[in-house]
Amino acid sequence: MINIKQIKNIADVITQKFNTTKIFLFGSHAYGTPQNNSDIDICIITHLGNKRKIELTREIRKEFYTYFKIPIDLLIYDNKEFKERSINPTTLEYKILKQGILINE
């Protein structure tokens, strides 16, 4: 089973390679309840720049798959979008901000 330290190591690589602002771990791995078949839930805040979100998502998924051969649930936001959505307590982004683990900044 994958641990948070291993996830943090790949988050460091992602930050350097894709110039991310923040990376959050959320879901069962963050809350200490992963099962053998659990995916990794990651939220990445970034400056999208000229890259389209779909293209960036594909590249980051490929990078994660290089290290972990398990499914990843990947959410990508630009800074403004995440900030706006995370102030509403009814959103997933709010839950990620309040209960997720900031693994890279």
Secondary structure as the mmCIF struct_conf table of DSSP 4:
data_model
#
loop_
_struct_conf.conf_type_id
_struct_conf.id
_struct_conf.beg_label_comp_id
_struct_conf.beg_label_asym_id
_struct_conf.beg_label_seq_id
_struct_conf.end_label_comp_id
_struct_conf.end_label_asym_id
_struct_conf.end_label_seq_id
HELX_RH_AL_P HELX_RH_AL_P1 ILE A 4 PHE A 18
TURN_TY1_P TURN_TY1_P1 ASN A 19 ASN A 19
STRN STRN1 THR A 20 PHE A 26
BEND BEND1 GLY A 27 GLY A 27
HELX_RH_AL_P HELX_RH_AL_P2 SER A 28 TYR A 31
TURN_TY1_P TURN_TY1_P2 GLY A 32 GLY A 32
TURN_TY1_P TURN_TY1_P3 ASN A 36 ASN A 37
STRN STRN2 ILE A 40 THR A 46
TURN_TY1_P TURN_TY1_P4 GLY A 49 ASN A 50
BEND BEND2 LYS A 51 LYS A 51
HELX_RH_AL_P HELX_RH_AL_P3 LYS A 53 TYR A 67
BEND BEND3 ILE A 70 ILE A 70
STRN STRN3 ILE A 72 ASP A 78
HELX_RH_AL_P HELX_RH_AL_P4 ASN A 79 ARG A 85
TURN_TY1_P TURN_TY1_P5 SER A 86 ILE A 87
BEND BEND4 ASN A 88 ASN A 88
TURN_TY1_P TURN_TY1_P6 PRO A 89 THR A 90
BEND BEND5 THR A 91 THR A 91
HELX_RH_AL_P HELX_RH_AL_P5 LEU A 92 GLN A 99
BEND BEND6 GLY A 100 GLY A 100
STRN STRN4 ILE A 101 ASN A 104
#
